[in-house]
Structures are given as structure tokens and as C-alpha cells.
Amino acid sequence: MDREGFALADKPSAVSDFYDDDQISSVYEAEVRDLVATTTGAARVVVFDFTRRGDSQGVREERLTREPSKVMHNDYTDASALQRVRDILPDEADELLKRRFAIINVWRAINVPAETAPLALSDARTLDPANLVASERRAKERIGELTLVTHNPGQRWMYFPKMTPDEALLIKTYDTADDGRARFSIHGAFDDPTASDNAPPRQSIEARAFAFFD
């Protein structure tokens, strides 16, 4: 993850229903916390968000999920990442922001392999800062800022076809460390031309977590 900005883990979950909020809070949150801590070596991990997505109108209406984001982006900028810590942990933010922290997304397919609308991920080593654009993001509850990217033929993109529900994809979306390691990976869903015509629509859940280091 410190090289390209992401890592794939073989990590089955004990959750039987990812649409059950009680299981998410009682089982999956701890699984995400442990996975991020083990992968990054962080001293403390705080899971602060879960988002479910569905690649069909029917799934979204039935499950009240969001649609996949097909704009290549990173969830944060320097400013919005620091602000997110202040938003989520206001009483501790001043002390926490004195040390290194990262934000990690943990993405997982739900129920069926992710054949439609899989995630494309940029190799962080091939991103030119000149191609990165900060963009305001407005939601009902807050105004944030994310990073968009313009095309450059030197960029390298990858994806993991047909990810199964037993796999977890860790995506670094921010890192205060600026020492040559990957600070984030631009990512987003895309229409895979190799997907079979009868492939079930993608269903997925993503968790977001702060990783604080000593």
C-alpha cells in the first residue's frame, strides 16, 4: 500500500448480512479496525464511515444504497483530510494532528463477485501533481473537498476483476507522510467491457478509517 497506494487482502468476514446495520456495528467495524491496524502498523484505528453502493436502480431502491462513483477521484485533499479529523474527533484533533496519520478505505463486494462496475486504481507512483485538481464537494450535511485527475499517458491504472466477498481492498486516500511513499491512490468505478452480459449488478460496502501512528 505504501508503493502503489492500495493492497488486496484475502479476508473473509463473519458478517452474514452486510445490509444489517447491527452486524456492521457489532462485527464488521472491529474487522475493519483490525485489518487496517495489521496492514499499516498503526497504533490506533478509528472507523468512522460505512457506505453501501449498488450498480442497478433496483438494488439502490430496495437497499437504499448509493450508485458507484464513475468519476476518477481521491476522497480528500490536504485541507479536507485534516478537517475530517476535526469533524470526527473534535476533542482530540489538536493532539492527533501533531503526528502522522492516514485515511484508509476498505472496499468489499457484497453477496456476488464485483464483475460490473469494478474499481480502477491508479499506481500512485505514476501520478503527476500537475494533473491533480482540488474540487469542492457539497453534501446535505457538509461541504468537503476531493481530488480529481486529468489524463496523462504516463499514468498506470489497475483493477482486480471479479473481486469476491471474501476479499478486501484497502485503498490509501490520505497520508501525512511525504517521504516518497504513496500518499493516496486515485480511484473510481468503470464499465468493464469484459463483464458477461448476465453478470449480476455489483453490490459493495466501503469503510473509512483513520490510522494514527506513534
C-alpha positions in Angstrom: 0.0 0.0 0.0 2.9 2.4 0.6 4.1 1.7 -3.0 1.1 1.8 -5.3 -1.4 3.2 -2.8 -3.6 0.1 -2.4 -3.5 -3.6 -1.4 -5.7 -6.6 -1.8 -6.3 -8.9 1.1 -7.8 -12.4 1.4 -10.1 -11.6 4.3 -13.4 -13.4 4.7 -15.8 -11.7 7.1 -18.0 -13.2 9.8 -20.8 -10.8 8.7 -23.8 -12.8 7.2 -25.8 -9.7 6.0 -23.9 -6.5 5.1 -27.3 -4.7 4.9 -27.8 -5.3 8.6 -26.6 -2.2 10.5 -26.4 -4.1 13.8 -23.9 -6.6 12.2 -21.9 -3.7 10.7 -21.5 -2.1 14.1 -21.1 -5.2 16.2 -18.9 -7.3 13.9 -17.7 -5.6 10.8 -16.4 -2.4 12.4 -14.0 -4.5 14.5 -12.9 -6.5 11.5 -12.1 -3.3 9.6 -10.2 -1.8 12.5 -8.1 -5.0 12.9 -7.4 -5.3 9.2 -6.2 -1.6 8.9 -4.1 -1.9 12.1 -2.4 -5.1 10.9 -1.8 -3.9 7.4 -0.5 -0.4 8.3 1.1 -0.9 11.7 -1.0 2.0 13.1 -1.1 2.4 16.9 -4.8 3.4 16.8 -7.5 3.0 14.2 -10.8 4.8 14.2 -13.5 3.6 11.8 -15.9 6.5 11.0 -18.0 5.8 8.0 -19.7 3.0 6.0 -21.2 3.4 2.5 -23.1 0.8 0.5 -23.4 1.0 -3.3 -25.3 -0.8 -5.9 -24.9 -0.9 -9.7 -28.6 -1.1 -10.6 -31.6 1.1 -9.9 -33.4 -1.9 -8.4 -30.7 -2.6 -5.9 -30.5 1.1 -4.9 -34.2 1.4 -4.4 -34.5 -1.9 -2.5 -31.4 -1.4 -0.3 -31.3 2.4 -0.1 -27.7 2.4 -1.4 -25.8 4.9 -3.4 -24.6 4.4 -7.0 -21.0 3.6 -7.8 -18.9 6.7 -8.4 -17.6 6.6 -12.0 -15.5 9.8 -11.7 -11.8 9.1 -11.0 -11.1 10.8 -7.8 -9.5 10.7 -4.4 -11.7 11.3 -1.4 -9.6 14.1 0.2 -7.2 17.0 -0.3 -4.7 18.1 2.4 -7.2 20.6 3.7 -10.2 18.3 3.8 -8.4 15.3 5.3 -7.3 17.4 8.3 -10.8 18.9 8.6 -12.2 15.4 8.6 -10.2 14.5 11.8 -11.5 17.7 13.4 -15.1 16.8 12.4 -15.0 13.3 13.7 -12.7 13.7 16.7 -13.0 17.4 17.7 -11.8 16.9 21.3 -8.7 15.1 20.3 -7.9 16.7 17.0 -5.2 19.1 18.1 -3.1 16.4 19.6 -3.8 13.8 17.0 -2.8 16.1 14.1 0.7 16.5 15.7 1.6 13.1 14.5 1.4 11.1 11.3 -2.0 9.8 10.3 -3.5 8.2 7.2 -7.0 7.6 6.0 -7.7 4.1 4.6 -10.8 2.9 2.7 -11.7 -0.8 3.0 -13.8 -1.9 0.0 -15.6 -5.2 -0.3 -18.1 -6.8 -2.7 -21.4 -7.8 -1.1 -23.2 -11.1 -2.0 -21.8 -11.5 -5.5 -18.4 -11.0 -7.2 -17.9 -7.4 -8.4 -18.0 -8.1 -12.1 -19.9 -4.9 -13.2 -18.5 -1.5 -12.2 -15.3 -2.7 -10.6 -12.8 -0.2 -9.2 -10.0 1.2 -11.2 -7.0 2.3 -9.1 -4.1 4.5 -10.1 -0.5 3.5 -9.3 0.4 6.4 -7.1 4.0 6.4 -8.5 2.7 7.4 -11.9 0.6 10.4 -10.7 1.9 13.8 -11.7 0.9 16.6 -9.3 0.3 18.8 -12.3 -2.7 16.6 -13.2 -4.4 16.8 -9.8 -7.3 19.2 -9.3 -9.0 20.1 -6.0 -12.8 20.1 -6.3 -15.4 21.2 -3.8 -17.9 18.5 -2.9 -21.3 19.6 -1.5 -23.5 17.2 0.6 -26.5 17.9 2.7 -24.6 17.7 5.9 -21.3 19.3 5.0 -19.1 20.8 2.3 -15.9 18.8 1.6 -13.1 18.8 -0.9 -11.8 15.9 -3.1 -9.1 15.5 -5.7 -9.8 14.9 -9.3 -7.3 14.0 -12.0 -6.7 14.9 -15.6 -5.4 12.4 -18.2 -1.7 11.8 -18.6 -0.4 9.0 -20.8 2.2 8.2 -18.2 -0.5 7.1 -15.6 -0.8 3.4 -14.9 -4.2 2.0 -13.9 -5.1 -1.4 -12.5 -8.1 -3.3 -11.3 -9.0 -6.6 -9.6 -11.6 -8.4 -11.8 -14.4 -10.3 -10.2 -13.5 -9.5 -6.6 -15.3 -11.8 -4.3 -17.0 -11.1 -1.0 -14.1 -12.9 0.8 -11.6 -10.3 -0.4 -11.0 -6.8 0.9 -9.4 -4.0 -1.0 -7.5 -1.4 1.1 -7.1 2.0 -0.6 -5.0 4.7 0.9 -6.9 8.0 0.5 -4.6 10.2 2.5 -1.2 10.1 4.3 0.5 13.0 6.1 3.9 11.3 5.4 5.6 13.0 2.5 8.7 10.8 2.3 8.3 9.1 -1.1 5.7 6.6 -0.1 2.3 6.6 -1.7 0.1 9.3 -0.2 -3.1 8.2 -2.0 -4.5 6.4 -5.0 -6.9 8.0 -7.4 -9.8 5.5 -7.9 -13.3 5.1 -9.3 -15.7 2.6 -10.8 -15.7 1.9 -14.6 -17.7 -0.1 -17.1 -15.7 -3.3 -17.7 -16.1 -4.4 -21.3 -15.2 -7.9 -20.4 -18.1 -8.3 -17.9 -20.5 -11.0 -19.0 -23.9 -9.9 -20.3 -25.7 -11.7 -17.5 -23.4 -10.6 -14.7 -25.3 -9.6 -11.5 -25.1 -5.9 -10.7 -22.3 -5.0 -8.3 -23.1 -4.5 -4.6 -20.4 -3.2 -2.3 -19.6 -1.7 1.0 -16.7 0.7 1.8 -15.5 1.6 5.2 -13.3 4.6 6.0 -10.9 4.7 8.9 -8.2 6.9 10.4 -4.9 5.3 11.1 -2.8 7.1 13.7 0.8 6.3 14.2 3.2 6.7 17.1 
